[in-house]
Amino acid sequence: MTGGPGTLGEVLATMTADPSVVEEVVAAARAASPDIARLPEAENRRHIAVMVAAGLALVGRPEEPGDRVFAAAEALGADRAAQGVPIEALLRGVHAGRIRAVDIALARGRTAGVAPAEMLDAFVAFSRFAGALERHVISGHHRAVLELSRTARDAHTQVLRRVLNGEVGELGEEDLGRAGLRAGERYHCVLSDVSDPVRARSLEQRLAGCGGIFGLVEGRLAGLAPRPPAADTPLDGELLVTAPATRLPGIRSRYELCLTAVGEAARRGLRGVHALTELAGETALAAQPVLAGLLVDAYLGALDRGDEFHRELVRTARTYLDHGQRVDQTAAALHVHPNTVRYRLGRLTHLTGLPLEPGEGATVLRTLCWWWALHTWADGSSATPGT
């Protein structure tokens, strides 16, 4: 700011409009609570964005927070209860997020030259608001737990969570039977990227034809189904990964693979129903981020992500490999002349010293390494520990 000391209101207005503030608060909450960290980041961000904006807007104002803010707090508590997050874990995340928001505001206030007395008065008011907000979070969580405990649905979800977490050996046939499962049957592990409880319930209804049981596990709708979802299941833009069927003792390992596959598929923008085997390559490679970084250094270390021409070369090479190393199809996909594709591939070979096009030494594994390095470089996720 210029023109003398700023006001706390100006500082907080700037924070409210800054998306990095929400990201830092989310990161603090996830770091403080492993149960919160297991949820998708977008699910954490969904509630925190509303409450951070409301909290900052209300600091220093005499009026009481509106019903909308407290409703958001109660919804946060209820959703985390439905997702199986204990209240203690939830509050650890809430406290850590609150502390981070205050730290950011204090630091920016000092930089802007806000008077200490103004900052002290405002944050006394904020503490009162935060206490009221926390009470509504607890209330929402408690009410949801009571509602869930009255239903057979919650009992089924608890069994589902235990099976997916590898505790099937601790469940008797009676426990499994009450949830609609049989020890000797084979089931498909089904996992979605849906974390919102309302959307999860809607998706579950659309999957009713698969049979089995579904529920929120570690923040995502998951299920065990005797029949896999049909490829044309109406998903409204959601993502669903299905593992091959196996008996219950083998479900845990397939669930872990589905977790990796869903994360990688979502990162690549995939939607709809996908078999786990269809995503086998991406899933296997996603489990080796350090090796991916080493491969990027070895293959593309001469390139600069800040150079638009280098980014264009990588886009062309990725498209080339994704289209079966066909120059004509690559050119059509990029809307350029085939000679342009050939020129760019030649320039990439010149810069890296490694041939990409078919020829001597272009084995299947070498092509796989190229594909992995190019996608990792383009995603910007090739940081190698120690560099």
ABEGO torsion letter per residue (X at the ends): XBGEBBBAAAAAAAAAABAAAAAAAAAAAAAABAAAAABBAAAAAAAAAAAAAAAAAABGBABBBBAAAAAAAAAAAAAAAAAGBBAAAAAAAAAAAAAAAAAAAAAAAAAAGBBAAAAAAAAAAAAAAAAAAAAAAAAAAAAAAAAAAABAAAAAAAAAAAAAAGAAAABBAAAAAAAGBBAABBBBBBBBABABAAAAAAAAAAAAAAEEBBBBBGGBBBBBBABBBBAABBAGGBBBBBBBBBBAAAAAAAAAAAAAAAAAAAAAGBBEBBBAAAAAAAAAAAABAAAAAAAAAAAAAABBAABAAAAAAAAAAAAAAAAGGBAAAAAAAAGBBAAAAAAAAAAAAAAAGBBABBEBGBBAAAAAAAAAAAAAAAAGAABBBGX
